[in-house]
Amino acid sequence: MESSEEAESKLAALPPHLIQAIVASEDHRFFGHLGVDPHGIARAVVHYPKGGGGSTITQQVDPYLA
């Protein structure tokens, strides 16, 4: 398992536009909420009633950090 310094170094090596594109496609309000996007959750309840499609990047990454 790599250290957090190694992970940060790899992340820093990625082109900024790539990171921006990933964030924009996954959660365009990422920098405007604190990890939970009530609007996104409400949209998921309406559009995906059988599940999926409403989690933020933070919610997707959390299980891997615990």
Secondary structure, 3 states (H helix, E strand, C coil): CCCHHHHHHHHHHCCHHHHHHHHHHHCCCHHHCCCCCHHHHHHHHHHCCCCCCCCCHHHHHHHHHC
